[in-house]
Every structure is written in structure tokens, then in C-alpha cells.
Amino acid sequence: MKHSKGQTGALRARLLTCGATAAILTACVFTAPAMAQDAPAAAPDDGQAIVISGIRRGIQDAISVKKRSSQIVEAVSAEDIGKLPDASIAESIARLPGIAAQRTNGRAQSLSIRGLGPDYTVTTLNGREQVSTSDNRSVEFDQYPSELISQVLVYKTPNAGMVSQGLAGTADLLTVRPLAYGKRAAAINLRGELNSEEAAIGGMKNSGNRFSAMYIDQFMDGKVGLALGYAHTDSPYQVQKKEPWGDGGYPTHQGKMILGGEKDGIISSNLTRDGYMGVLEFKPNDQLHITIDAYHSDFRELQKIARLEYPLYWSSATLQPGYTVGNNFITHGVFTGVKAVVENYTNEREAKLDSLGFNVGYDLNDHWNLLADVAVSKVERDDLILESTAGTGPGGQGATDTITFDTPDNYGLSTLKGVIDYSNFNTIFLTDPGGWGGPANRAGYVKAPHIEDELTTIKLAARRRIDDGFFSSVAFGVNQSSRTKDKKGVEGFIMLKTAPAVVVPEKYRMGVTDASFLGGVSGMISYDGLAMWKDGFFNFQQDVSQDAVKKTWNVDETVTTLFVKADIDSEVFGIPLTGNIGLMHQAAEQTATSAFTDGTASGTKIRSESAKYDDLLPSVSLNFAVADDMTLRLGAGTTIVRPRMDDMAAGIGYGPTSDNGQPVIFNGQQYYWSGGGGNPGLKPWKANAFDMSLEKYFGRKGYVSAAIFHKDMTSYIFNQTILRDYSGVPLTNANCFNNNVFVCTQADAKRTGTVSVMQNGSGGWIKGLELSASIPGEMIWEPLNGFGLVVSAAFNDSEINPSGSNPIQLPGLSKKVVNTTIYYENHGFSARISNRYRGEFLGEVPDYTNSLQSRYVAAESLIDAQVSYEFQEGTLKGLTLSFSGTNLTNEPFKLYTQGNPANVMRHEVYGSTYLFGVNYKFF
């Protein structure tokens, strides 16, 4: 049915996000999501402005965006200029319904949306996809200071006008629009930071600081807008870690489980980041609007690890008689002959990220609008991962320890107590105490990967407004993105130059690391291995094994997207209806270059393989205004997210089987070749998604909502063994020669073998229920004015079986996620306490070399709090004092064995972090 212009305008005001500014590329093709925090405050009847700031302002602005969106969206908005409600963006996003964060070294770094891990989410900055400092596509949020972000939108349903969108959702980080902000403003923010745990490693600290400044202004009678921002972070963190040996699978002794060994350590780290943001807008008339966005980040992280490794049952150590036997474990005993390893590791990361966007919108007339958008995003990352070992002497030499252990009978953490003093520089030497082999005089290992990632996008689009009819406008266009990601994985052994064991020189000694938390060890030697490496103290021999060579690769890809989208503004059976319907066609070309190696120089080849594919992606969003301030939203669409780059490009390592060896049995047949690695022909993860949400709003003050979703995973990437032709591959592997006699005649004659790679399978499903509410206290009882509650709960389930015979766990899926915030705000005083609960899940966590591993993560409940006071009058007007604390209960981070959460294989504690801040807002 058709509407009058008055009816149409009212509907748009109630339900549409599109309307703030035509400058940036976000959910709508031509216009940005409404940024309510940038609008001037409304004035009451008496002509005096009501200024809402702080917690309630952020909540109301987020509700306003959610209410007017044409999609199912969650939002978090700045409480004031340069002030998101949390110290990091990831923590702010993790409070939204259906979203959970995974901690890395105590920081919320990666996100799961609706039970799908980071690989399934696309992150954009002002609507443009960003490169990543990680080895893959998932964005690490600690690259973006929260002080420079004015709003974050998480789109849960697709929109054909969003050329960059994920399968789980799309997280769009937005910077301020100075013309939409509409007035001059400036603010500075200074915060001191303290970790509750002392820095146990010499030269490190447990205190830091944060500083930020923001300036917004308009010139030439509102035709030019400028926003500039700077944010500096100097943030320490501490980790205490215990890791029982065996990846959670204990050995048995006389039918009882026993501790195989343990790695206990402490990490002291410091993160330093400088972020710069700039926005320039030019709108000389009602037809032309030009916006230039720029962002730069300098990031450095220094991580020092001190650890003691105790080889016990799985070693040459001897269990003495007289041990105690429990129901499940050997609960108490003594090992003699223990050759402990003293480890001083250093991880250093430096990364630079640049993002630049240029957007032009032009109204030809009352009906036609044109848009052009060009953007480039680039990152360079360098890691230095140095593993330096020490002990009483090289493997087989030096004193051995006597370790008394106590293990709870219910899979608790063991305590260990030895007799050797590991803090004595005169008796603990640089050496290879574990006898791990490699070159002579080995004393550790070093990795120095280098990553470059560059993404360029060009978008051209047009929109035709329609005055009367079911549709209000039609938009169409083309977007092309070109991305290149290179990883160079240089690594190898470090060796002592003169002897298999040497004393640490005085100039590199950093004192003694406090190891008392381990139970029976007071300390261990601490030294600056990084300085020793940079000074040339060690020799270096590059590792040319398969695992090392495969870590150098390149991926080039070009994705061309054609789209058409029609906006709906009508009514059905008297019910106002808005939304959109659209179609995207994506054509991808990808090339992966990597090594094909048997671990020898002559058997290593560099190969480039290419693939092409295309996808047709329909989507529809319908919003029914079923009652006053009540909206029923329906969404459906096909979504994709491109495969991980290391799955595409990691080189193939292969090996022939000798005539006397055991051939590979696959599908009942024998094969004399096998290998594993990347697959350049991978196609995206793909799903058909269905969503329904019912939302009831109470103006801008509060809302309640319930949503259900279901995703059919029509394409799922998983590891699979397939056949490969090894014709023409040289038989240079050492297995093929025995006393110079060739012993691979079967492999030479039968060139078909197996290879284990990631493949596209048929998928499965994921579904969930999300309940959320934001309730101000005065809605319930007037004396509760100023109090409020924000709460959400998500319940997810999945069944993923891409092979048809072996169900697998979906990474990132927690069956239960609950976020709760209670707040009070009145007369300049504000306070909140928040809890984030996340159920157990399969996560990707870094090991001690920063390589990612899939591990089961135990459920956790994190409590944060914040108190602040804003002076609202007098000479101190504009000044705000704040105090906040995160992880107040020092919640541990635990990894466990599948199916047995009590069987902990890693236990980490980070302490609490406290921030005291002073914020001053000018004008």
C-alpha cells in the first residue's frame, strides 16, 4: 500500500538507521548509521537545554541506533567525547547481547558473535574492511584505542549494501563525524594504571598510564568539519601460569594416573600503543559531501617469560618407593634424577597499522545520488620470539633435582618442591639441559616472522529515490577489493660460541625472578636474552625442516562485488513496514604461494596455485511496527566469510615411505606418499541465516527484546585426508637411502599418495535464543530514578558434521553467555558494576611461542566496576574524576581436557587492573 509523504517520513524517523550523514560507508549504501551522541541535546519547554552525559547518555544513544536500524543490530556508544565505557573496545563489545570475548594474557582480544569464533566475523572501520596484525583475517582489537572510537555497531543480519560482512556478524568501529556533531568540542583524558600483581621479572613493571586528547570543530559556516584525536597507552600485565604435562592426558602407574611433568612460569609484559585519528569533512552545499578518514597506530608489546620445566614420569627421572595412592591419582611422591630446565623467553612484537579512506557523495538532483569510495588499509608486523634455556649442565650432565609432588585426587593442580637453588648464577648455566639435540652447543631457539598485509578497495554506487510505491529507493553498485598478505617465517637454533655451557655474563643479569608462587621454589635466574641476541652473543643456524619452511607464504586475492538493494517503506494490512531486499554477487580470484618441501634443500620447491569461485548472496530484512514503539524484525540471507589465510597458503610438507616402512592405509588401500599443509582452492564458509526479533522500546530510555536465529552451514572448512599425485617429485628424502642404497622403489613406482589439508564440507547448523533488556529504575518506581539495569542472556547450540561421519566442536561456541550491568547516575555522580559470564568453549589460544592452538576453555565470570564524578558547575565544570577496576575477583583462565573440565592442562591468573582517571572537557 502507498503512503503519504507525512506517513513515510514518520516511518523513517521510527525505524530507519539511514539518516545521519552521507559521508561514510556502513550498513546503508550511501549513509552512515545514525550517531545519536553527535546530535545536539533536545530542549524542554522552558528553553533550558537538558544535558545527558555519562552512562545514561551512552545507553540512550545505543538504544536510539538499535531502534531505528533496518537490521538486527547491537550498539555501544561513547558516554562522552573520547570516552567509551571500557578501557578496551573488545570489553565494550563483549557486553552486547549474544557476544563474548576471549581473553589473551588477561586482555579481551578476540570476539565470538552468536557462538561463532573470530574467523567468522568481519571487522570494519567506518564501514571499510580492515587488515589484521594476526596471521589471518580476524582483527586484534587492541590495535584500536577505545578513546578514538565514538560508536561500535555489530550487525547480526546481512544487508546487500554492506559489501564487507561476516558470517557471524559485522563489527563496525566508527569515528566521530565533525559536521554531524555540530559544535566545537575538545577533551583530554589522563589515567594511571596499576596491576594488583607485582612484576616478578627484573626490569618489568606493574604500573602504566593512558593519555588521550580529542578536538572537534566546524569552519566556514558549517561547510568544513575537522576532528583530530590522539591516544597513548602504556599498559602492563602479569600472568602466573601452571601447565601439567601431557596436554591433559596423564600417564598411568600401576593403574593410577600420575603427573608426567609440569611447566610452571610467570609472564611480565608491557603494551605500548600510540593511536592517531583524523577526519576532514567538506560540504560546500546540499549536493556535495566529501569525507577523508585517516587512522594510524604504532604498537609495541614486550613479553618476558620465566619458567621452570620439570620432566617427571615422562623422562629418565625415577619415582621412589613410598608414594601415596588415591582413588584416581598417585597423590604424593618423590622423583629423583629430575633434570629441570630454566627458561627465560622473550617475545617482542612491533606493528604499524595505517588506514585511509576517501568518500564522495553527490546529489545529481532530487532523485539521483552518486557515491565513490576509495580506501587503503596496511599493516606491518615484526615478531621476535626468543627461547633461551639454562640449567645445571647440558643433557646428561650436571646436578639433578629431587622433586616432591602432591596431586589432588580430583584433577586439581599439583604442587612441586625441589632442593636445587635455581637462582644462583654460578651454578645455573646457559645450555641445553633437556638434551633436545640440533646443532652443537645449542642454547635455545629463535623465531622472527614478518607480516605485511595490504587491502585496497574501490566502490562506485548510485541510488534512485522513489517518491511513491512499495519501495522508497533502489541502490546498485560495484566494489572491488584487492588484498595481499605475506608472511616470512625465519627461525632457527641459537648456539653458544665457545662451549656447551657458559655462565651468564654480568652485563646481562637482571637479578632473580620471584618464583615463590610455584610452591617450593624461591627464585630462578633472570637475564636479558633479547639483549644477548641483539649483541651477537649467540650463533644462529636456520631451521630448514618442513614445519619451519612451511611458515613462509603469500596470498593474493581480488574480490569483485556487484550489488543491488531496494529499501522498503510501506505498510501491509495496515501495519507499517520498512526494510530492504537485495542481492550481491561476489567473484573471487585467489593465488597462494608457498613451499612444497620434504625438509631438504634440494627437495624444496616454491609453488603458486590459484582458484576462482563466485557466490550469489540474497538478503531480506523486514521490520513491522506492530504496536507503538514495538517492532517485529524478520531477516534472512546467505552469508559467507573467506577462509583463513594460513589454511590456504601454509606450504605442503611431504615424505615418501621406504620399502621397509609402514605404508599409509587410506580407504583400505596402501600408499607410499603422505603430506600435509595448505589448500589454495579453499572456498568460503557459507550459511543460510534466518532471524526473528521482537523489540519493545520505552522511548530512548529502555527496551526489552527477544531474538532467535538459525544458520544452516552449507559449507564448512575442516581437515580432511585426500589423494594427491606426487609425480615428478624428487626422491631426495633421507628415508630413501640406506648406506647409499635406494630403498624407495615402491614410492618411485606408485606416485599417488595422501595429503591432509583443510577442505570444504557440507556443514551443519547453529541456532540460538537471545534475551536482552535495558531498564531505567524510574520506569519501575520513581524513587529509583538514576538506577538502571542492562542484562542479556544468549543460549546457543550447534551440530557440525562436515564429513558426514565425525561431528566436531564449533570453535567459539559457548552454550550460555550472560552479561549484566547495574548502574546509578545522578547529579554528576555515576557508578556501575558489570559481570560477563561465558560458558565453556573451544578456543584458539597462543602457546609459549605465540602459535595458536585449539583448546577447551573453562567457563568464567568476570566482574568490572567503575565510579566517577563530573563537576557540572563552577570553576571545575567539565572536569570528571573516575576510578575503575577490571577482573576484580581475579578470575582464572583455564584450559582443560575435552569432556573433563576438572582435568586442567593450563591455569593462568592475571590479577586485577585498576585505573584512576581525570577527564576535562572544554567548551
Order of alpha helices (4+ residues) and beta strands (2+ residues): alpha-alpha-beta-alpha-beta-beta-beta-beta-beta-beta-alpha-beta-beta-beta-beta-beta-beta-beta-beta-beta-beta-beta-beta-beta-beta-beta-beta-beta-beta-beta-beta-alpha-beta-alpha-beta-beta-beta-beta-alpha-beta-beta-beta-beta-beta-beta-beta-beta-alpha-beta-beta-beta-beta-beta-beta-beta-beta-beta-beta-beta-beta
